[in-house]
Amino acid sequence: MALLVLAGCASRDLATRDTAPDEGLSLERALILASAEQALGTPYRPGGNTPEGLDCSGLVELVYRNAGIAVPRTADDQYRELPEVRQARPGDLLFFGDRRTATHVGIYRGNGQMIHAPGRGRDVVSVPLEVAYWQERFLGAAGPAP
């Protein structure tokens, strides 16, 4: 019984799959990644979803909109409404939170990196996913792009 309780507390595995050179990326994924990389250095702004300032879900909304894909506005709505994937590919979304609510979202860049808007006083950055902080808070991934 104790094992079942502990298993329920364990985080999900943050699994990724980078695209093989011969596999390529869809046009939409290439646009998502290019737009996310252009956003690097953009200042954090609560509720922001423009190049002047972004929050985490606003970054997602902006780059997906630039690729012609509509997504919900908040991280939790994105987590609940977009199609789940077991292994994130470049351009997919990674969700983090407290088991009940997704409180943060980032875009998988490939090579174990995520582009995200980290919070007040910080700019959009690319960070490694191997950090325990991300592993412990990972909820799941979504792949709304073809």
Secondary structure, DSSP 8 states (H G I E B T S, - for coil): -HHHHHHHHS-----B----TTT---HHHHHHHHHHHHTTT-BB-TT-EETTEE-HHHHHHHHHHHTT----SSHHHHHHHS-EESSB-TT-EEEEESSS-EEEEEEEEETTEEEE---TT-B-EEEETTSHHHHHHEEEEE----
